[in-house]
């Protein structure tokens, strides 16, 4: 299987710090890699190198044939033009066949309502910037996806949508056997999490309300 992207002997130094030292990595088509480590270990730096955002002092980065990178930066605003409105930002990267009303409909499904689509990207919250970047992937899907802590700033439903196979972009990526690399924050100290009880469903029908002792108003 051919490589989608490859790093050969990569070394990246900052003043007083070696972030990545002699890194060799091959991501083949169809593979998914997770980059895990403590804070400051160089995960985001490595993803920026893969995305072509940073130049290394040593080594070589090889991009596979027809590889199209989609980079989801840890700093969400890095991939947005602060002078564009939300709808302008999406239209800028959308293929020519997309009409503005189509883009508005997609933005609406990502909780951008009415006047929200005319906000400048510079004033968006972290969650809004995350959702806007996901919309950009949806209208112009990459085949090599690099995501730096992608669930940061997203609500629970958005996270569930992002990792669900039914998510439209997930279908496109999986259908093209697209590789991906993820950077993840360090795991929590405890391996167990408290169980959160689910809320009971409210009675819906008249018979359910009678059984539960609730009278119709």
C-alpha positions in Angstrom: 0.0 0.0 0.0 1.4 3.4 -1.0 2.3 6.1 1.5 0.0 9.1 1.8 2.7 11.0 3.7 6.1 10.2 5.1 8.6 11.8 7.4 12.3 10.8 7.1 14.8 11.8 9.9 12.8 14.8 10.9 14.3 17.1 13.6 12.7 20.3 14.7 14.5 22.6 17.2 13.3 25.7 19.0 15.6 27.9 21.1 16.7 25.7 24.0 14.3 22.9 23.0 14.4 19.9 20.6 10.7 19.3 19.9 11.2 16.4 17.5 14.4 14.4 17.1 15.1 12.1 14.2 11.4 11.2 13.6 10.5 8.6 11.0 6.9 8.1 10.2 4.9 6.6 7.3 1.2 6.9 7.0 -0.2 4.6 4.4 -3.5 5.1 2.6 -6.4 4.0 4.7 -4.5 4.1 8.0 -5.5 6.1 11.1 -2.8 7.1 13.5 -3.2 8.7 17.0 -0.3 10.8 18.4 -0.5 10.7 22.2 1.7 12.2 24.9 2.1 14.6 27.7 1.7 18.4 27.3 4.8 19.8 25.7 5.9 16.5 24.1 5.8 17.9 20.6 2.5 16.5 19.3 1.2 19.7 17.8 4.6 20.5 16.4 4.7 17.1 14.6 1.2 17.7 13.2 2.3 21.1 11.9 5.3 19.5 10.2 3.0 16.9 8.6 0.7 19.7 7.4 3.5 21.7 6.0 3.0 24.5 8.4 6.5 24.3 9.9 9.9 23.8 8.2 12.4 21.5 9.9 16.1 21.9 10.4 16.8 18.3 9.3 15.0 15.6 7.5 12.5 15.3 4.7 8.7 15.4 4.3 7.2 13.5 1.4 3.6 14.0 0.4 1.9 11.1 -1.5 0.5 11.4 -5.0 -2.8 13.4 -5.1 -2.8 13.7 -1.3 -5.0 16.7 -0.3 -4.4 17.8 3.3 -7.1 19.0 5.7 -5.5 20.5 8.8 -7.6 21.1 11.9 -5.3 23.3 14.0 -5.3 23.3 17.8 -5.7 27.1 17.5 -8.9 27.1 15.4 -8.6 30.7 14.1 -5.3 29.8 12.4 -7.2 28.4 9.4 -9.8 31.2 9.2 -9.6 34.6 7.5 -10.5 37.1 10.2 -11.9 39.6 7.5 -14.4 37.1 6.2 -17.9 36.5 7.4 -18.9 32.9 8.3 -20.7 32.4 4.9 -17.8 34.0 3.0 -15.3 31.7 4.6 -17.2 28.6 3.5 -17.9 30.0 0.0 -14.2 30.7 -0.4 -13.3 27.0 -0.2 -16.4 25.5 -1.6 -16.5 24.2 -5.2 -18.0 26.5 -7.8 -21.3 24.5 -8.0 -22.2 25.4 -4.4 -24.8 28.2 -4.2 -25.0 30.5 -1.2 -28.4 29.1 -0.2 -26.9 25.6 0.0 -24.0 26.9 2.1 -26.5 28.7 4.4 -28.4 25.4 4.8 -25.2 23.5 5.7 -24.3 26.2 8.2 -27.7 26.0 9.8 -27.2 22.2 10.4 -24.1 23.2 12.3 -26.0 25.6 14.5 -25.2 28.8 12.6 -28.5 30.6 12.5 -29.8 33.7 10.7 -27.5 36.6 11.6 -24.7 34.2 12.8 -23.6 33.5 9.3 -22.8 37.2 8.8 -20.5 37.4 11.8 -16.8 38.0 11.1 -14.8 34.9 11.9 -12.6 36.9 14.2 -15.4 37.3 16.8 -16.5 33.7 16.9 -16.1 31.6 20.0 -13.9 28.6 20.1 -16.8 26.2 19.6 -18.0 28.2 16.6 -14.6 28.3 15.0 -14.4 24.5 15.4 -17.8 24.0 13.8 -16.9 26.3 11.0 -13.7 24.4 10.2 -15.8 21.2 10.1 -18.1 22.8 7.6 -15.2 23.7 5.4 -14.1 20.0 5.4 -17.6 19.0 4.5 -17.9 21.2 1.4 -14.3 20.6 0.3 -13.3 17.2 1.8 -9.6 16.4 2.1 -8.2 12.9 1.6 -5.5 13.3 4.3 -6.9 14.6 7.5 -4.7 16.0 10.3 -6.6 17.0 13.5 -5.1 18.5 16.6 -7.3 17.8 19.7 -10.4 18.0 17.5 -13.0 17.6 20.3 -11.8 20.7 22.1 -14.5 23.4 22.3 -17.1 21.1 20.9 -20.3 20.2 22.7 -21.2 16.5 23.4 -23.5 16.2 20.3 -20.9 17.7 18.0 -18.3 15.3 19.3 -20.7 12.4 18.8 -21.4 13.6 15.2 -17.7 14.0 14.5 -16.8 10.3 15.4 -20.0 8.8 14.0 -19.7 6.8 10.7 -23.0 8.5 9.7 -21.4 11.9 9.7 -21.4 13.1 6.0 -17.7 13.9 5.9 -16.9 10.5 7.6 -18.7 8.8 4.8 -16.7 10.7 2.2 -13.4 10.1 3.9 -14.1 6.4 4.5 -15.3 5.9 0.9 -12.0 7.3 -0.4 -10.0 5.3 2.2 -8.5 8.5 3.5 -5.8 8.3 6.1 -5.8 10.5 9.2 -3.6 11.5 12.1 -4.9 12.7 15.4 -3.2 14.5 18.3 -4.7 13.7 21.6 -4.3 15.3 25.1 -2.7 13.1 27.8 -5.0 10.7 29.5 -6.5 11.5 32.9 -4.6 10.3 36.0 -7.5 7.9 36.9 -8.4 5.1 34.5 -12.0 5.1 35.8 -14.6 7.7 35.3 -17.7 8.2 37.5 -20.8 6.8 35.9 -23.3 9.5 35.0 -26.9 8.2 35.4 -29.2 8.9 32.4 -32.2 11.1 32.9 -35.5 9.2 32.8 -37.7 9.9 29.7 -40.7 12.0 30.5 -44.1 10.3 30.0 -45.4 11.1 26.6 -48.8 9.4 26.2 -51.9 9.7 28.4 -51.6 6.1 29.5 -47.9 6.6 30.5 -48.9 9.7 32.5 -51.7 7.8 34.3 -49.2 5.0 35.2 -46.7 7.5 36.5 -49.3 9.5 38.4 -49.1 12.6 36.2 -52.3 14.3 35.2 -52.7 16.1 31.9 -53.0 19.8 32.4 
